[in-house]
């Protein structure tokens, strides 16, 4: 009987490890996407497109709560993160 509970604990721990790695991957992806937007905003600013730079900065600011949630281990809907095409 003890081996059954031990197996259950090990299985739960393995599932938790897999979940954490997915959340860590999401956090890395969010930070990478935010860096892409930062680079695009800087590029737009250097080309005197302030309106586009401000648009990118708003997206960057909007990603902060998502990054905070992912940092705290909460799942994040990656579909809400837009693609940054201006490179």
BAZADREN-607892 format. One line per 4 residues: number of its first residue (from 0); their letters; for each residue x, y, z of N, C-alpha, C, O, CB. Coordinates in steps of 0.001 Angstrom, whole numbers, always signed. Glycine has a CB too. Layout:
N
NUM> a> X Y Z X Y Z X Y Z X Y Z X Y Z  ...
//
This chain:
87
0> xxxx> +815 -1184 +0 +0 +0 +0 +868 +1260 +0 +541 +2241 -668 -932 -9 +1197  +1978 +1232 +753 +2852 +2390 +799 +3475 +2667 -563 +3654 +3824 -945 +3939 +2187 +1839  +3800 +1613 -1288 +4424 +1806 -2599 +3443 +2473 -3563 +3856 +3238 -4435 +4908 +453 -3175  +2147 +2191 -3412 +1142 +2831 -4253 +1123 +4334 -4008 +1093 +5116 -4958 -246 +2230 -3990
4> xxxx> +1139 +4748 -2736 +1140 +6170 -2409 +2428 +6844 -2854 +2418 +7979 -3330 +942 +6367 -916  +3536 +6130 -2693 +4814 +6670 -3143 +4788 +6876 -4649 +5253 +7902 -5147 +5974 +5737 -2746  +4244 +5899 -5379 +4117 +6025 -6835 +3249 +7222 -7192 +3570 +7966 -8118 +3525 +4740 -7444  +2148 +7415 -6463 +1255 +8540 -6704 +1967 +9871 -6474 +1791 +10815 -7244 +25 +8439 -5806
8> xxxx> +2761 +9944 -5428 +3508 +11169 -5132 +4532 +11438 -6225 +4688 +12576 -6666 +4205 +11066 -3759  +5224 +10406 -6657 +6217 +10572 -7722 +5540 +11001 -9014 +6053 +11871 -9719 +7005 +9265 -7942  +4405 +10411 -9335 +3661 +10772 -10537 +3193 +12216 -10463 +3308 +12953 -11442 +2463 +9837 -10732  +2665 +12633 -9311 +2233 +14016 -9125 +3420 +14966 -9281 +3297 +16016 -9910 +1576 +14199 -7739
12> xxxx> +4557 +14601 -8714 +5753 +15432 -8800 +6219 +15556 -10256 +6630 +16635 -10682 +6879 +14845 -7924  +6157 +14477 -11004 +6568 +14518 -12412 +5627 +15407 -13221 +6075 +16163 -14084 +6601 +13096 -13010  +4326 +15320 -12946 +3370 +16175 -13644 +3617 +17637 -13304 +3528 +18508 -14169 +1930 +15783 -13286  +3928 +17898 -12042 +4213 +19269 -11614 +5465 +19794 -12305 +5506 +20954 -12717 +4382 +19338 -10083
16> xxxx> +6476 +18957 -12435 +7708 +19361 -13114 +7406 +19696 -14574 +7908 +20690 -15099 +8782 +18241 -13022  +6589 +18872 -15230 +6237 +19139 -16622 +5461 +20441 -16742 +5690 +21216 -17670 +5420 +17982 -17201  +4546 +20689 -15811 +3771 +21915 -15824 +4674 +23121 -15628 +4529 +24127 -16323 +2693 +21878 -14747  +5587 +23030 -14706 +6500 +24138 -14470 +7347 +24422 -15692 +7608 +25581 -16013 +7389 +23848 -13278
20> xxxx> +7777 +23381 -16371 +8608 +23620 -17546 +7796 +24294 -18655 +8336 +25117 -19394 +9211 +22298 -18055  +6523 +23964 -18781 +5673 +24622 -19775 +5503 +26093 -19406 +5576 +26969 -20267 +4288 +23919 -19876  +5278 +26354 -18124 +5110 +27732 -17675 +6403 +28518 -17837 +6380 +29697 -18187 +4652 +27768 -16217  +7527 +27862 -17581 +8813 +28527 -17781 +9040 +28845 -19250 +9571 +29902 -19590 +9953 +27657 -17251
24> xxxx> +8634 +27924 -20121 +8747 +28173 -21562 +7864 +29348 -21976 +8275 +30184 -22781 +8361 +26910 -22363  +6659 +29410 -21429 +5773 +30528 -21737 +6391 +31840 -21287 +6321 +32843 -21997 +4406 +30333 -21076  +6993 +31831 -20112 +7624 +33040 -19599 +8769 +33480 -20505 +8915 +34667 -20799 +8135 +32813 -18172  +9576 +32524 -20945 +10672 +32848 -21867 +10142 +33406 -23182 +10685 +34373 -23716 +11530 +31604 -22136
28> xxxx> +9079 +32794 -23702 +8499 +33261 -24958 +7930 +34667 -24806 +8084 +35501 -25699 +7408 +32299 -25433  +7277 +34930 -23688 +6722 +36264 -23455 +7833 +37314 -23381 +7724 +38387 -23974 +5892 +36280 -22159  +8885 +36999 -22660 +9997 +37946 -22540 +10676 +38170 -23882 +11064 +39292 -24210 +11019 +37445 -21516  +10818 +37104 -24653 +11427 +37234 -25986 +10552 +38092 -26899 +11057 +38944 -27629 +11650 +35841 -26620
32> xxxx> +9233 +37861 -26854 +8316 +38657 -27681 +8352 +40120 -27257 +8306 +41015 -28101 +6875 +38108 -27580  +8434 +40364 -25949 +8505 +41734 -25457 +9800 +42398 -25946 +9794 +43573 -26313 +8426 +41761 -23907  +10895 +41655 -25949 +12156 +42204 -26465 +12061 +42518 -27953 +12632 +43503 -28421 +13306 +41225 -26214  +11338 +41676 -28697 +11143 +41939 -30124 +10378 +43236 -30319 +10718 +44042 -31185 +10397 +40773 -30799
36> xxxx> +9346 +43436 -29513 +8579 +44679 -29606 +9430 +45880 -29220 +9303 +46944 -29826 +7339 +44609 -28714  +10292 +45727 -28228 +11178 +46827 -27830 +12111 +47205 -28972 +12324 +48385 -29247 +11996 +46442 -26585  +12664 +46195 -29634 +13551 +46467 -30770 +12784 +47148 -31905 +13284 +48077 -32539 +14198 +45159 -31276  +11566 +46670 -32147 +10752 +47267 -33205 +10374 +48702 -32865 +10350 +49559 -33748 +9493 +46437 -33440
40> xxxx> +10077 +48974 -31595 +9738 +50339 -31171 +10934 +51256 -31350 +10785 +52392 -31800 +9269 +50359 -29701  +12108 +50776 -31004 +13322 +51572 -31176 +13603 +51825 -32652 +14003 +52923 -33039 +14519 +50872 -30524  +13392 +50808 -33464 +13585 +50950 -34905 +12600 +51964 -35489 +12978 +52793 -36316 +13424 +49589 -35604  +11343 +51898 -35060 +10343 +52853 -35541 +10696 +54270 -35104 +10521 +55225 -35861 +8943 +52472 -35028
44> xxxx> +11186 +54396 -33893 +11554 +55716 -33384 +12733 +56294 -34170 +12750 +57486 -34474 +11902 +55634 -31887  +13711 +55457 -34496 +14867 +55953 -35256 +14485 +56336 -36682 +15175 +57134 -37316 +15972 +54897 -35285  +13389 +55772 -37189 +12904 +56127 -38522 +11809 +57191 -38450 +11044 +57368 -39399 +12379 +54880 -39244  +11738 +57893 -37329 +10795 +58997 -37118 +9330 +58604 -37274 +8501 +59416 -37683 +11103 +60102 -38072
48> xxxx> +9024 +57366 -36949 +7628 +56921 -36948 +7183 +56802 -35489 +7072 +55704 -34943 +7455 +55546 -37717  +6935 +57947 -34879 +6620 +57979 -33456 +5290 +57311 -33147 +5125 +56711 -32085 +6602 +59405 -32961  +4349 +57411 -34062 +3045 +56786 -33839 +3178 +55264 -33722 +2575 +54649 -32842 +2078 +57148 -34982  +3961 +54669 -34604 +4179 +53223 -34563 +4976 +52836 -33317 +4706 +51809 -32694 +4913 +52750 -35836
52> xxxx> +5952 +53660 -32961 +6741 +53386 -31753 +5854 +53400 -30514 +5998 +52549 -29636 +7875 +54416 -31603  +4939 +54365 -30439 +4010 +54425 -29306 +3071 +53217 -29287 +2734 +52702 -28222 +3192 +55722 -29360  +2661 +52780 -30454 +1798 +51602 -30546 +2528 +50382 -29977 +1948 +49606 -29217 +1370 +51346 -32021  +3781 +50220 -30342 +4567 +49104 -29826 +4784 +49224 -28319 +4764 +48219 -27608 +5911 +49031 -30544
56> xxxx> +4989 +50435 -27834 +5184 +50626 -26402 +3916 +50266 -25615 +3998 +49744 -24503 +5592 +52077 -26113  +2767 +50544 -26189 +1512 +50158 -25532 +1392 +48633 -25444 +926 +48091 -24442 +300 +50746 -26294  +1818 +47957 -26509 +1793 +46496 -26501 +2754 +45968 -25434 +2435 +45026 -24709 +2164 +45930 -27899  +3931 +46586 -25349 +4920 +46172 -24351 +4349 +46320 -22946 +4475 +45419 -22118 +6215 +46999 -24492
60> xxxx> +3723 +47461 -22687 +3122 +47694 -21367 +1993 +46700 -21099 +1823 +46248 -19966 +2591 +49139 -21264  +1230 +46363 -22116 +135 +45414 -21957 +610 +43995 -21684 -138 +43181 -21142 -723 +45423 -23183  +1846 +43696 -22055 +2387 +42362 -21809 +2883 +42189 -20380 +3055 +41059 -19922 +3512 +42077 -22773  +3116 +43292 -19666 +3647 +43192 -18304 +2770 +42357 -17374 +3312 +41540 -16629 +3814 +44570 -17724
64> xxxx> +1430 +42518 -17377 +618 +41652 -16506 +698 +40172 -16900 +629 +39293 -16041 -837 +42107 -16539  +842 +39906 -18191 +973 +38523 -18640 +2292 +37927 -18140 +2340 +36778 -17701 +893 +38443 -20181  +3356 +38722 -18215 +4654 +38255 -17733 +4605 +38042 -16227 +5169 +37074 -15716 +5767 +39259 -18099  +3940 +38935 -15522 +3807 +38791 -14067 +3031 +37522 -13730 +3403 +36797 -12807 +3103 +40027 -13457
68> xxxx> +1961 +37250 -14465 +1169 +36042 -14220 +1997 +34795 -14481 +1949 +33842 -13703 -91 +36033 -15099  +2758 +34794 -15575 +3598 +33645 -15892 +4702 +33474 -14851 +5071 +32347 -14520 +4207 +33799 -17292  +5225 +34572 -14338 +6242 +34515 -13287 +5671 +33875 -12022 +6380 +33164 -11310 +6779 +35927 -12975  +4410 +34125 -11748 +3755 +33560 -10569 +3233 +32147 -10805 +2586 +31576 -9927 +2616 +34452 -10141
72> xxxx> +3505 +31575 -11974 +3128 +30199 -12246 +1741 +30010 -12802 +1259 +28880 -12883 +3248 +29422 -11029  +1084 +31090 -13187 -253 +30979 -13754 -167 +30731 -15260 +764 +31205 -15911 -1075 +32253 -13460  -1121 +30000 -15814 -1115 +29781 -17264 -1458 +31066 -18008 -2232 +31890 -17521 -2108 +28668 -17648  -879 +31224 -19178 -1075 +32425 -19992 -1550 +31995 -21370 -1020 +31045 -21948 +239 +33271 -20090
76> xxxx> -2542 +32689 -21893 -3030 +32430 -23242 -2083 +33094 -24236 -2117 +34311 -24418 -4491 +32950 -23425  -1247 +32297 -24869 -242 +32832 -25781 -879 +33382 -27057 -225 +34114 -27800 +780 +31754 -26129  -2128 +33047 -27322 -2819 +33568 -28491 -3113 +35056 -28375 -3369 +35721 -29380 -4102 +32813 -28707  -3078 +35582 -27156 -3332 +37001 -26959 -2120 +37847 -27284 -2232 +39064 -27427 -3765 +37258 -25545
80> xxxx> -966 +37218 -27402 +256 +37952 -27713 +370 +38068 -29215 +478 +37068 -29924 +1510 +37258 -27110  +346 +39313 -29699 +413 +39538 -31140 +1796 +39322 -31698 +2782 +39276 -30962 -42 +40923 -31467  +1857 +39193 -32986 +3144 +39055 -33656 +3667 +40442 -34029 +2904 +41330 -34408 +3022 +38152 -34917  +4929 +40599 -33917 +5570 +41864 -34247 +6213 +41708 -35626 +7211 +41002 -35771 +6633 +42276 -33157
84> xxx> +5655 +42350 -36612 +6108 +42149 -37989 +7077 +43213 -38466 +7663 +43047 -39536 +4931 +42113 -38908  +7275 +44275 -37747 +8082 +45388 -38236 +9552 +45229 -37839 +10035 +45915 -36938 +7534 +46712 -37700  +10259 +44320 -38518 +11684 +44141 -38237 +12505 +44474 -39447 +13731 +44383 -39404 +11979 +42722 -37786
//
